[in-house]
Structures are given as C-alpha cells and as structure tokens.
Amino acid sequence: MSPSHPRTDRHQATRDVLLAGFLSPLVLAGLRSESGAPLRSASLVAAVVLILLATWSLALRRHHPVAVLSAVVAAALVLDLALGGNSGALVPQIAVAVYTMALGASWRRASVIAAAAALSLIVSAAVARRDAGVATVVSLAAVIGGATAVGLYVATRRAYIDALQQRNLHLERERALLSQQAVAEERVRIARELHDVVAHHVSLLVVQAGGVRVALGPDHPARPVLESMAATGRQALDEMRRMLGLLRIGETGSSPGLAPQPGLSDIETLVAQTRAAGLPIELSVEGDPRPLPVGVDLSAYRIVQEALTNVIKHAGPARVRVALRHGEHALEIEVLDNGRGNVGAARPAGHGLVGMRERVALFGGELVTGPAPRGGFSVLASLPLDSLPR
C-alpha cells in the first residue's frame, strides 16, 4: 500500500465520524425487546450506551480494524445474551467493520476472522432467540460474507492501481534517464565530429606555417612568428587529442581522425546512396547557396542523414522529399515522407531526433518534427545565418 497523506487521513477520519453520526439515530430508533414490548429503563439505557459505543468505535476502524470489529461483535453478543436481543441494530456496523478489516488483511486471514465473527453471531442469535431459523443464519452469513468479499475486492483493486502507478513512475524515470543518456551520447558524438573538423583545419595551418617557414631564409623576421604558430598549432592538436580521449572512454579505436567531415556538397551522394537502398527521394535546392562554416555545413548534412535514416527505419514503404532552402537569414532543411507516421522515431532509445535537436540547438536554430498534415512525417530544421559572413 502506498503511504497515506496527512490531508487524506484527516478527510478519512472526518468521513468516519460522519458515518458514525449518521448511523447512531437510525439504529436507536428501532430498539425494542425481543418479544416486541418496550424495553425497561435499565435495559434501554444499557442497550443505548452499548450501541452508541459500538457505532462510534467505527471512527477508529481504519487504524484498528480487527479491534473495532471485535468490539462491535462483542456488543452484539451482549445485546443478544444479556439485554434481550437487538443485535440486529448493529448489522450495519458489523458490515462496515468486516469490510474495513478485509481491506487490510490477506484473503485467508480475512476469511478466518469473518467466519469466527459470523459463527459467534449465529450461535448467540440461536441462544437468545430459540426460534431463530435458517433465515437468520443465511442473512448473517450473507452480510458478513458479502462485506468480506467486497473488502477483499476493493483491496485487490487498490493494490493493482497502486502497482500501475508505481510502474508508471518507474517507467517515467527510466524514460527520463534514457533520454538524458541519449542526449549525452549525441553531444559526445557531435563533439567528436567537431573535433575532427577543427583538428583538420589546425593541421593544415601547422603544415602551411611549416612550409612557409622552410621557404623563408634563416634570418627572415617572420620566421620566429611562423615557428611559434607551428608550435602553438601542434600544442592545440595535442590538447584536443587528450580531450577527445575523455569523450571516447569505453570505445575502441580512440585515435581521432583528421579527415574532413561531410557537408552539403555531399548531399547528392547521400541521396544517391539512399535511393540505391530502395527509398525514392526527390531533392530540391532553393535560393543562392553561399559558403558555410564547416560546423554548420556538417550539422546540415547530419540532419538530412539522420532524417533519412529515420524514414528507412520507421516509415515503411514511402517516398521522401528533401528540400534545402538558402534564405537571407537562415538555412532551412525539410525532409517530408508519406509513410506511416514515423511513430518509432520519437522513442527514447532512438537517437535520430535527439541528434537533430542537439545539432540545431548548437547554432541557436529551431527544429519542428511531427506528423505531416497529409500523412507521413515531417522534419523542418532552421539554422540561422545572420552571424555568418555574406
């Protein structure tokens, strides 16, 4: 059972008090002797006190269910055996007490306690009313058995709902952890790719500085500057290699590659390879392309690549349209398919959409993904170009 909240406990206590207050006048109204004649004053006072004590004990039923049931049954036995009957006035209290007891007990324990209560009441009724017949036995058994069955059912239902809630909480935490892990993995992958881009260009600078230094005479004033540039470049490469070693912990092949990463100039090759895999693709380029920084160029290529990979994995038989729009202020990338909605692309285990979001966020852009109005799935990414040279 899940832990209760103090406010919930107060509400339950208030309801129990109201229940006792509601039952009290109802059960007192029918007091009479077993023969039908009015009760004598002493017997009436004793019966009233006993019934009220049994009724108001229900206010404690959630905290002491077995004790309250024992008190109510004991009051019914005293009414039958010592005060001339009237145990029937406590039937509602008995039903409530049995139901509450069954809520917090196993089915075996609840069955034993309910059977003991029923047997005690049946025997006392038979002793007090010698003409008590099958109807009395059946009615008592039905009340106590029904209350026990309802209590066990409600307890099982509450346990089932509580288990579902706990499972949902566990799944939500697991999804959050998987999502965080996917984001971290994508950021590491993007960092590795950007390292390769920067390392490639720094390597070129070192080689060029070294070449110019060799071409100059030994007394040329620019030679020390070029030597410093080459040394600084080599130091930067060493530092980046060490940094990349941290990103590659747990991976094989930790040596960084210095080959240039792909860009938009390689999109046609990517489209051709995807067509060869059996996916019909239409490629369109709008606007006037201009040179892009290598990081933006690489991210644009990867966004298209990951969007096409998602289509192949999740869309089923589909056609795809890839549009590159070179605007004055932004580069827009749209990948639209007419498949079955790409429903699996947003699962936490898939890194496609996570990678796109991280790449777009790296440059302060926007990414919109979801089902397309006419069916299929749409990926629309916008990479701002305002800060780039024109």
C-alpha positions as CSV (number, residue, x, y, z in Angstrom):
1,M,0.0,0.0,0.0
2,S,1.2,3.5,-0.8
3,P,1.9,5.8,2.1
4,S,-1.1,8.0,3.1
5,H,-1.0,11.7,3.0
6,P,-1.9,13.7,6.3
7,R,-4.6,15.6,4.5
8,T,-6.1,12.3,3.2
9,D,-6.0,10.9,6.7
10,R,-7.9,13.9,8.0
11,H,-10.6,13.5,5.3
12,Q,-11.0,9.8,6.1
13,A,-11.3,10.5,9.8
14,T,-14.0,13.1,9.1
15,R,-15.9,10.7,6.9
16,D,-15.7,8.0,9.6
17,V,-17.1,10.4,12.2
18,L,-19.9,11.5,9.9
19,L,-20.7,7.8,9.2
20,A,-21.0,7.1,13.0
21,G,-23.1,10.2,13.4
22,F,-25.4,9.1,10.6
23,L,-25.8,5.5,11.9
24,S,-26.5,6.4,15.5
25,P,-30.1,7.8,15.3
26,L,-31.0,5.1,12.7
27,V,-30.1,2.1,15.0
28,L,-31.5,3.7,18.1
29,A,-34.9,4.3,16.5
30,G,-35.7,0.6,16.3
31,L,-34.8,-0.5,19.8
32,R,-37.3,-3.0,21.3
33,S,-37.3,-6.2,23.3
34,E,-37.1,-9.5,21.6
35,S,-40.8,-10.0,22.3
36,G,-41.7,-6.7,20.7
37,A,-42.6,-4.9,24.0
38,P,-40.8,-1.7,25.0
39,L,-37.6,-2.2,26.9
40,R,-37.3,-1.4,30.6
41,S,-35.4,1.7,31.6
42,A,-32.3,-0.1,32.8
43,S,-32.1,-2.4,29.8
44,L,-32.8,0.6,27.4
45,V,-30.1,2.7,28.9
46,A,-27.6,-0.2,28.7
47,A,-28.6,-1.0,25.1
48,V,-28.3,2.6,24.0
49,V,-24.9,3.0,25.6
50,L,-23.6,-0.2,24.1
51,I,-24.9,0.6,20.6
52,L,-23.5,4.1,20.7
53,L,-20.1,2.8,21.8
54,A,-20.1,0.2,19.0
55,T,-21.2,2.7,16.5
56,W,-18.7,5.4,17.4
57,S,-15.9,2.9,17.5
58,L,-16.2,2.9,13.7
59,A,-14.3,6.2,13.8
60,L,-11.2,4.2,14.6
61,R,-11.8,1.4,12.1
62,R,-9.0,2.4,9.7
63,H,-6.3,2.4,12.4
64,H,-7.6,-0.6,14.4
65,P,-9.8,-2.7,12.1
66,V,-9.7,-6.0,13.9
67,A,-10.2,-4.4,17.4
68,V,-13.2,-2.4,16.1
69,L,-14.7,-5.5,14.6
70,S,-14.2,-7.4,17.8
71,A,-15.8,-4.5,19.8
72,V,-18.9,-4.4,17.5
73,V,-19.3,-8.2,17.6
74,A,-18.9,-8.2,21.4
75,A,-21.6,-5.5,21.7
76,A,-23.9,-7.6,19.5
77,L,-23.3,-10.7,21.7
78,V,-24.0,-8.7,24.9
79,L,-27.2,-7.3,23.3
80,D,-28.4,-10.8,22.4
81,L,-27.4,-12.7,25.6
82,A,-27.8,-10.1,28.3
83,L,-30.2,-7.4,27.1
84,G,-32.9,-9.3,25.4
85,G,-31.8,-9.0,21.7
86,N,-31.5,-6.0,19.5
87,S,-28.2,-7.3,17.9
88,G,-29.9,-6.6,14.6
89,A,-29.4,-2.9,15.3
90,L,-25.7,-3.4,14.8
91,V,-25.8,-5.2,11.5
92,P,-24.7,-2.1,9.5
93,Q,-21.8,-1.5,11.9
94,I,-20.9,-5.2,11.6
95,A,-20.9,-4.9,7.8
96,V,-18.7,-1.8,7.9
97,A,-16.3,-3.3,10.4
98,V,-15.9,-6.5,8.4
99,Y,-15.4,-4.6,5.2
100,T,-12.7,-2.4,6.8
101,M,-11.0,-5.5,8.3
102,A,-10.9,-7.2,4.9
103,L,-9.3,-4.1,3.3
104,G,-6.1,-4.6,5.2
105,A,-5.9,-8.4,5.6
106,S,-4.9,-11.3,3.3
107,W,-7.8,-13.3,2.0
108,R,-7.0,-16.2,4.3
109,R,-6.8,-14.1,7.5
110,A,-9.9,-12.1,6.5
111,S,-11.8,-15.3,5.8
112,V,-10.9,-16.8,9.2
113,I,-11.8,-13.6,11.1
114,A,-15.1,-13.2,9.2
115,A,-16.0,-16.8,9.8
116,A,-15.3,-16.5,13.5
117,A,-17.5,-13.4,13.7
118,A,-20.3,-15.0,11.8
119,L,-20.2,-18.1,13.9
120,S,-20.3,-16.1,17.1
121,L,-23.3,-14.1,16.0
122,I,-25.2,-17.1,14.7
123,V,-24.7,-19.0,18.0
124,S,-25.7,-16.0,20.1
125,A,-28.8,-15.4,18.0
126,A,-29.7,-19.1,18.3
127,V,-29.3,-18.9,22.1
128,A,-31.2,-15.6,22.6
129,R,-34.0,-16.4,20.1
130,R,-34.8,-20.1,20.3
131,D,-37.0,-19.7,17.2
132,A,-34.1,-18.3,15.1
133,G,-34.1,-20.4,12.0
134,V,-32.4,-20.7,8.6
135,A,-33.3,-17.2,7.6
136,T,-31.3,-15.7,10.5
137,V,-28.3,-17.9,9.7
138,V,-28.4,-17.1,6.0
139,S,-28.9,-13.3,6.5
140,L,-25.9,-13.1,8.9
141,A,-23.7,-15.2,6.6
142,A,-24.7,-13.1,3.6
143,V,-24.0,-9.8,5.3
144,I,-20.6,-10.9,6.7
145,G,-19.6,-12.9,3.6
146,G,-20.6,-10.1,1.3
147,A,-18.8,-7.4,3.3
148,T,-15.7,-9.6,3.3
149,A,-15.8,-10.2,-0.4
150,V,-16.3,-6.5,-1.2
151,G,-13.4,-5.6,1.1
152,L,-11.1,-8.1,-0.5
153,Y,-12.1,-7.0,-4.0
154,V,-11.5,-3.3,-3.1
155,A,-8.2,-4.1,-1.5
156,T,-7.1,-6.0,-4.6
157,R,-8.2,-3.3,-6.9
158,R,-6.4,-0.6,-4.9
159,A,-3.2,-2.7,-4.9
160,Y,-3.5,-3.2,-8.6
161,I,-3.9,0.6,-9.2
162,D,-1.1,1.4,-6.8
163,A,1.2,-1.1,-8.7
164,L,0.2,0.5,-12.0
165,Q,1.1,4.0,-10.6
166,Q,4.4,2.8,-9.3
167,R,5.1,1.1,-12.6
168,N,4.3,4.4,-14.5
169,L,6.6,6.3,-12.2
170,H,9.3,3.8,-12.7
171,L,8.8,4.0,-16.5
172,E,8.8,7.8,-16.4
173,R,12.1,7.8,-14.5
174,E,13.5,5.2,-16.9
175,R,12.4,7.2,-19.9
176,A,14.0,10.4,-18.4
177,L,17.2,8.6,-17.8
178,L,17.3,7.1,-21.3
179,S,16.5,10.5,-22.8
180,Q,19.4,12.1,-20.8
181,Q,21.7,9.3,-21.8
182,A,20.7,9.7,-25.5
183,V,21.3,13.5,-25.3
184,A,24.7,12.9,-23.6
185,E,25.7,10.3,-26.3
186,E,24.7,12.6,-29.1
187,R,26.6,15.6,-27.6
188,V,29.7,13.4,-27.3
189,R,29.3,12.3,-31.0
190,I,28.8,15.9,-32.1
191,A,31.8,17.0,-30.1
192,R,33.9,14.2,-31.7
193,E,32.8,15.3,-35.2
194,L,33.5,19.0,-34.4
195,H,36.9,18.0,-33.0
196,D,37.7,16.3,-36.3
197,V,36.7,19.4,-38.2
198,V,38.8,21.7,-36.0
199,A,41.8,19.3,-35.9
200,H,41.8,19.0,-39.7
201,H,42.0,22.8,-40.1
202,V,44.6,23.2,-37.4
203,S,46.7,20.5,-39.0
204,L,46.5,22.4,-42.3
205,L,47.6,25.6,-40.5
206,V,50.6,23.8,-38.9
207,V,51.7,22.4,-42.3
208,Q,51.3,25.7,-44.1
209,A,53.2,27.6,-41.4
210,G,55.9,25.0,-41.6
211,G,56.1,25.2,-45.3
212,V,56.3,29.0,-45.3
213,R,59.0,28.9,-42.6
214,V,61.1,26.5,-44.7
215,A,60.8,28.7,-47.7
216,L,62.0,31.8,-45.9
217,G,65.6,32.5,-45.2
218,P,67.0,31.8,-41.7
219,D,67.3,35.5,-40.9
220,H,63.8,36.5,-42.1
221,P,61.9,38.4,-39.4
222,A,58.7,36.4,-39.9
223,R,60.4,33.0,-39.3
224,P,60.1,33.1,-35.4
225,V,56.4,34.0,-35.7
226,L,55.9,31.1,-38.1
227,E,57.8,28.8,-35.7
228,S,55.6,30.0,-32.8
229,M,52.4,29.4,-34.9
230,A,53.5,25.9,-35.8
231,A,54.4,25.1,-32.2
232,T,51.1,26.5,-30.9
233,G,49.2,24.5,-33.5
234,R,50.9,21.3,-32.5
235,Q,50.2,22.0,-28.9
236,A,46.5,22.7,-29.7
237,L,46.3,19.3,-31.5
238,D,47.8,17.5,-28.5
239,E,45.3,19.2,-26.2
240,M,42.4,18.3,-28.5
241,R,43.5,14.7,-28.7
242,R,43.6,14.4,-24.9
243,M,40.2,16.0,-24.7
244,L,38.8,13.5,-27.3
245,G,40.3,10.7,-25.3
246,L,37.9,11.7,-22.4
247,L,35.0,11.6,-24.8
248,R,36.0,8.2,-26.2
249,I,36.2,6.4,-22.8
250,G,34.9,2.9,-23.2
251,E,35.2,2.9,-27.0
252,T,37.6,1.1,-29.2
253,G,39.8,2.9,-31.7
254,S,40.3,6.1,-29.7
255,S,42.7,7.8,-32.1
256,P,41.0,10.8,-33.7
257,G,40.5,11.0,-37.4
258,L,41.7,14.1,-39.2
259,A,39.8,13.7,-42.4
260,P,37.3,16.5,-43.3
261,Q,33.7,15.7,-42.3
262,P,30.9,15.7,-45.0
263,G,28.8,18.8,-45.8
264,L,26.0,20.0,-48.1
265,S,28.2,19.4,-51.1
266,D,27.9,15.6,-50.3
267,I,24.1,15.7,-50.1
268,E,23.6,14.4,-53.7
269,T,25.9,11.5,-52.9
270,L,23.9,10.7,-49.7
271,V,20.6,10.9,-51.7
272,A,22.0,8.6,-54.4
273,Q,23.1,6.0,-51.7
274,T,19.7,6.2,-50.1
275,R,18.0,5.7,-53.5
276,A,20.1,2.7,-54.1
277,A,18.8,1.3,-50.8
278,G,15.3,1.4,-52.3
279,L,13.9,4.7,-50.9
280,P,12.6,7.0,-53.6
281,I,13.9,10.6,-52.9
282,E,13.2,13.9,-54.5
283,L,15.9,16.6,-53.8
284,S,15.4,20.3,-54.4
285,V,17.7,23.2,-53.6
286,E,16.2,26.7,-53.4
287,G,17.9,30.1,-53.1
288,D,21.5,31.0,-53.6
289,P,24.0,28.8,-51.7
290,R,26.9,30.5,-50.0
291,P,29.9,29.2,-48.2
292,L,29.1,28.0,-44.7
293,P,31.3,27.4,-41.7
294,V,32.3,23.8,-41.5
295,G,30.3,23.2,-38.3
296,V,27.1,24.4,-39.8
297,D,27.8,22.6,-43.1
298,L,28.4,19.4,-41.2
299,S,25.3,19.8,-39.0
300,A,23.1,20.4,-42.1
301,Y,24.4,17.2,-43.7
302,R,23.9,15.2,-40.5
303,I,20.3,16.4,-40.1
304,V,19.4,15.2,-43.5
305,Q,21.2,11.9,-43.0
306,E,19.5,11.2,-39.7
307,A,16.1,12.2,-41.0
308,L,16.5,9.8,-44.0
309,T,17.7,7.1,-41.6
310,N,14.5,7.5,-39.5
311,V,12.4,7.2,-42.7
312,I,14.1,3.9,-43.6
313,K,13.7,2.6,-40.1
314,H,10.2,3.7,-39.2
315,A,8.1,4.9,-42.2
316,G,7.8,1.7,-44.1
317,P,7.1,2.0,-47.9
318,A,7.3,5.7,-48.6
319,R,8.5,8.5,-50.8
320,V,10.7,11.3,-49.5
321,R,11.2,14.9,-50.4
322,V,14.3,16.7,-49.3
323,A,14.3,20.5,-49.6
324,L,17.3,22.8,-48.9
325,R,16.3,26.5,-48.8
326,H,19.1,29.0,-48.7
327,G,17.5,32.2,-47.3
328,E,18.9,35.5,-46.4
329,H,18.8,34.9,-42.7
330,A,18.6,31.1,-42.3
331,L,19.2,27.7,-44.0
332,E,16.1,25.7,-43.9
333,I,16.1,21.9,-44.2
334,E,12.9,20.0,-44.8
335,V,12.6,16.2,-45.0
336,L,9.0,15.1,-45.7
337,D,7.8,11.5,-46.3
338,N,4.4,10.0,-46.9
339,G,4.9,6.8,-44.8
340,R,3.1,5.6,-41.8
341,G,3.9,8.5,-39.4
342,N,7.4,7.6,-38.3
343,V,5.9,6.6,-35.0
344,G,9.1,5.0,-33.7
345,A,11.3,7.9,-34.3
346,A,10.5,9.6,-31.1
347,R,11.2,6.7,-28.8
348,P,13.8,7.4,-26.2
349,A,16.0,4.5,-27.5
350,G,16.3,6.2,-30.9
351,H,19.0,8.9,-31.2
352,G,17.8,10.4,-34.6
353,L,15.6,13.2,-33.3
354,V,17.8,13.7,-30.3
355,G,20.8,14.2,-32.5
356,M,18.9,16.7,-34.7
357,R,17.7,18.7,-31.7
358,E,21.3,18.9,-30.3
359,R,22.8,20.0,-33.7
360,V,20.1,22.6,-34.2
361,A,20.4,23.9,-30.6
362,L,24.2,24.2,-31.1
363,F,23.7,27.0,-33.5
364,G,20.6,28.6,-31.9
365,G,18.2,27.2,-34.6
366,E,14.8,25.7,-34.5
367,L,13.6,22.2,-35.1
368,V,10.0,21.1,-35.7
369,T,9.1,17.5,-36.1
370,G,5.8,15.6,-36.1
371,P,3.1,14.0,-38.3
372,A,2.6,15.9,-41.6
373,P,-0.9,17.3,-42.3
374,R,-1.4,15.0,-45.3
375,G,0.1,11.9,-43.6
376,G,3.6,10.8,-43.1
377,F,6.2,12.6,-41.0
378,S,7.9,16.0,-41.4
379,V,11.3,17.3,-40.2
380,L,11.9,21.0,-40.5
381,A,15.1,22.5,-39.3
382,S,16.2,26.1,-39.4
383,L,19.9,27.1,-38.9
384,P,20.4,30.9,-38.6
385,L,22.9,32.6,-40.8
386,D,22.8,36.2,-39.6
387,S,26.1,35.9,-37.9
388,L,27.9,34.4,-40.9
389,P,29.9,36.4,-43.5
390,R,27.9,37.4,-46.6
